[in-house]
Amino acid sequence: MTSGFYGMQAIHTRAHLLQAIYEGVVFSHMTHLNRMRERFTDVHTLRVTGGPAHSDVWMQMLADVSGLRIELPQVEETAALVRHLPPASAPEFIAISAKPNVIYSTRYAPCCRI
């Protein structure tokens, strides 16, 4: 997969470029997420761990593009923790991070059809 900045002008700032990078990563994730949603159709929530989970902006963007509610673990080392927990107790470690924003979901909808 390749990427680039198309239509960049002098008015664009570093914030615009960062937003474009975030959007590129989110849409790349949507490729895989859409494949999973074809198989698992009753999904309303996405649980996210790792570096991007520390960015509220990134998580909100993921919620807007995917249309899913984003949940984050309240602990840092999820792999080590979850290994020792029964599945039924895992939800108590989840904090809601972002819910889809209808305005942005509508804005991103045409891009999801590409």
One Martini backbone bead per residue (centre of mass of N, CA, C, O) as a GRO file, in nm:
protein
  114
    1MET     BB    1   0.098   0.035   0.022
    2THR     BB    2   0.029   0.371  -0.070
    3SER     BB    3   0.119   0.726  -0.034
    4GLY     BB    4  -0.005   1.075  -0.032
    5PHE     BB    5  -0.011   1.422  -0.110
    6TYR     BB    6  -0.307   1.574  -0.226
    7GLY     BB    7  -0.350   1.916  -0.274
    8MET     BB    8  -0.128   2.075  -0.158
    9GLN     BB    9  -0.095   2.382   0.024
   10ALA     BB   10   0.000   2.668   0.191
   11ILE     BB   11  -0.249   2.646   0.400
   12HIS     BB   12  -0.128   2.401   0.507
   13THR     BB   13  -0.069   2.218   0.792
   14ARG     BB   14   0.042   1.996   1.014
   15ALA     BB   15  -0.245   1.916   1.098
   16HIS     BB   16  -0.338   1.825   0.818
   17LEU     BB   17  -0.126   1.603   0.783
   18LEU     BB   18  -0.201   1.439   1.033
   19GLN     BB   19  -0.490   1.385   0.952
   20ALA     BB   20  -0.419   1.231   0.692
   21ILE     BB   21  -0.269   1.003   0.834
   22TYR     BB   22  -0.492   0.906   1.016
   23GLU     BB   23  -0.693   0.846   0.788
   24GLY     BB   24  -0.518   0.637   0.643
   25VAL     BB   25  -0.509   0.433   0.875
   26VAL     BB   26  -0.811   0.396   0.916
   27PHE     BB   27  -0.874   0.299   0.623
   28SER     BB   28  -0.689   0.056   0.641
   29HIS     BB   29  -0.845  -0.082   0.874
   30MET     BB   30  -1.117  -0.106   0.717
   31THR     BB   31  -1.042  -0.337   0.536
   32HIS     BB   32  -1.039  -0.547   0.773
   33LEU     BB   33  -1.303  -0.480   0.918
   34ASN     BB   34  -1.493  -0.546   0.678
   35ARG     BB   35  -1.423  -0.845   0.665
   36MET     BB   36  -1.521  -0.913   0.951
   37ARG     BB   37  -1.820  -0.800   0.910
   38GLU     BB   38  -1.904  -1.020   0.707
   39ARG     BB   39  -1.889  -1.250   0.930
   40PHE     BB   40  -1.957  -1.036   1.170
   41THR     BB   41  -2.266  -0.869   1.188
   42ASP     BB   42  -2.300  -0.822   1.525
   43VAL     BB   43  -2.138  -0.531   1.544
   44HIS     BB   44  -2.080  -0.237   1.788
   45THR     BB   45  -1.781  -0.298   1.896
   46LEU     BB   46  -1.443  -0.168   1.959
   47ARG     BB   47  -1.140  -0.300   2.071
   48VAL     BB   48  -0.855  -0.109   2.183
   49THR     BB   49  -0.500  -0.133   2.147
   50GLY     BB   50  -0.228   0.052   2.201
   51GLY     BB   51  -0.101   0.339   2.085
   52PRO     BB   52  -0.365   0.471   1.953
   53ALA     BB   53  -0.534   0.456   2.227
   54HIS     BB   54  -0.395   0.739   2.332
   55SER     BB   55  -0.584   0.875   2.106
   56ASP     BB   56  -0.867   1.054   2.087
   57VAL     BB   57  -0.868   1.136   1.792
   58TRP     BB   58  -0.829   0.855   1.667
   59MET     BB   59  -1.077   0.719   1.802
   60GLN     BB   60  -1.289   0.907   1.684
   61MET     BB   61  -1.225   0.848   1.390
   62LEU     BB   62  -1.286   0.543   1.406
   63ALA     BB   63  -1.581   0.579   1.488
   64ASP     BB   64  -1.674   0.748   1.243
   65VAL     BB   65  -1.592   0.544   1.016
   66SER     BB   66  -1.715   0.268   1.143
   67GLY     BB   67  -1.969   0.309   1.355
   68LEU     BB   68  -1.826   0.242   1.624
   69ARG     BB   69  -1.773   0.164   1.936
   70ILE     BB   70  -1.515   0.260   2.159
   71GLU     BB   71  -1.291   0.051   2.348
   72LEU     BB   72  -1.090   0.070   2.647
   73PRO     BB   73  -0.853  -0.009   2.847
   74GLN     BB   74  -0.760   0.054   3.197
   75VAL     BB   75  -0.501  -0.090   3.106
   76GLU     BB   76  -0.188  -0.147   2.973
   77GLU     BB   77  -0.137  -0.476   3.008
   78THR     BB   78  -0.347  -0.678   2.848
   79ALA     BB   79  -0.208  -0.945   2.783
   80ALA     BB   80  -0.124  -1.018   3.075
   81LEU     BB   81  -0.406  -0.992   3.207
   82VAL     BB   82  -0.607  -1.166   3.027
   83ARG     BB   83  -0.466  -1.443   3.061
   84HIS     BB   84  -0.576  -1.445   3.389
   85LEU     BB   85  -0.874  -1.422   3.284
   86PRO     BB   86  -1.186  -1.457   3.267
   87PRO     BB   87  -1.402  -1.360   3.024
   88ALA     BB   88  -1.629  -1.233   3.216
   89SER     BB   89  -1.419  -1.005   3.348
   90ALA     BB   90  -1.321  -0.807   3.121
   91PRO     BB   91  -1.535  -0.563   3.101
   92GLU     BB   92  -1.435  -0.407   3.369
   93PHE     BB   93  -1.172  -0.293   3.184
   94ILE     BB   94  -1.369  -0.097   3.027
   95ALA     BB   95  -1.358   0.207   2.836
   96ILE     BB   96  -1.514   0.457   2.696
   97SER     BB   97  -1.412   0.662   2.421
   98ALA     BB   98  -1.608   0.635   2.151
   99LYS     BB   99  -1.855   0.778   1.945
  100PRO     BB  100  -2.027   0.826   1.684
  101ASN     BB  101  -2.037   1.098   1.460
  102VAL     BB  102  -2.268   1.190   1.240
  103ILE     BB  103  -2.125   1.411   1.083
  104TYR     BB  104  -1.860   1.244   1.020
  105SER     BB  105  -1.985   0.989   0.909
  106THR     BB  106  -2.099   1.137   0.660
  107ARG     BB  107  -1.828   1.245   0.552
  108TYR     BB  108  -1.688   0.946   0.528
  109ALA     BB  109  -1.876   0.765   0.354
  110PRO     BB  110  -1.763   0.806   0.061
  111CYS     BB  111  -1.476   0.687   0.130
  112CYS     BB  112  -1.582   0.390   0.195
  113ARG     BB  113  -1.666   0.333  -0.122
  114ILE     BB  114  -1.372   0.322  -0.264
   0.00000   0.00000   0.00000
